[in-house]
Amino acid sequence: MKINVFADKTVREGRISELADLLQARESVIWVDMTGPSEEDLRVMHDVFKFHPLAIEDTQNHHQRPKAEEYSDHVFIILNPVTDDGLNCSFRELDIFIGWNYIVTVHAASESTVDQAFKRINPLHMPVSVTATYLLYVLMDVIVDEYFPVLDRIEEELGKLNNELLTKPSKDILNRLFQLKNTLSLFWRVLWPQRDVLNVLMNHNLAFIDKNTRYYLRDVADHLQRIGDEVHFFNEMVAGMVNLYTSAFSNQLNQVVNRLTVFTITIGALSVIVGFYGMNFLQTWPPFDAPWGILFAIGLMIAVVVVSLVVFRRRD
């Protein structure tokens, strides 16, 4: 458990023993970061902060979607930072409690989002005073900013697939398209609830959400709106490219069928000629004993092939 106390444009490490007094004084802002949570963390959440038992239980159940639950003196929030793993991205869970003068973050393992957020906070150079709401804004801003590089790679991959799709459609392209579709669907399931979280924070008139920080939360909401628009646009691109793949594959199939049709008709015409001379006729033309008969039959077959190819060529 890490405890940081912000007061008078300074930050210092705190101790568990002074948490109760700091919560009562409200002259400083406390940021408690918990990993696990451990048994000691659960005790502090229950006995010192007096969080609701249902919210404490949620901190032990991971892989939940974003949400915001209001209680009498605090709000419990679940956010989903992204795990950047190329196009196969996944999402982690970050649990947050926010009250009058504190913010508590809980995560299953070491959390880079918390580390980056803490590095961004310098009490001496802050545009506003450090409050619990501002600390929440920084966390949310870091989480949302991590989404953009992933979307940039998805856009780049869609551009590559679009070029390959027009030149050489293959099953590999289709598999990559479905992979992107799954990633975008996962993104959408995370983005939409996080917009609801911001709606709760900005529009439910929570007493401990200070007005100055509300503008910063609105900036995060704008970023989420932009990301949501991009995800929706990329989803439409993927759907269009799947349709284009189907059309391109059908076009290739039609070309193969056309070639097979030409081949079949030509071979059929030759079979008629060969079959005619294989009939049990006593006399035919040219006569069987004619020295030029074989040359005539071969020439006739060559002429049939040439005429067939010319006719099909003109008809494309």
ABEGO torsion letter per residue (X at the ends): XBBBBBBGGBBBBBBAAAAAAAAAAGABBBBBBBBOBBAAAAAAAAAAAGBBAAAAAAAABBGBBBBBBBBAABBBBBBBBBBBBEABBBBBBBBBBBBAABBBBBBABBBAAAAAAAAABBAAABABBBBAAAAAAAAAAAAAAAAAAAAAAAAAAAAAAAAAAAABBBAAAAAAAAAAAAAAAAAAAAAAAAAAAAAAAAAAGBAABBAAAAAAAAAAAAAAAAAAAAAAAAAAAAAAAAAAAAAAAAAAAAAAAAAAAAAAAAAAAAAAAAAAAABBBABBOBBAABAAAAAAAAAAAAAAAAAAAAAAAAAX
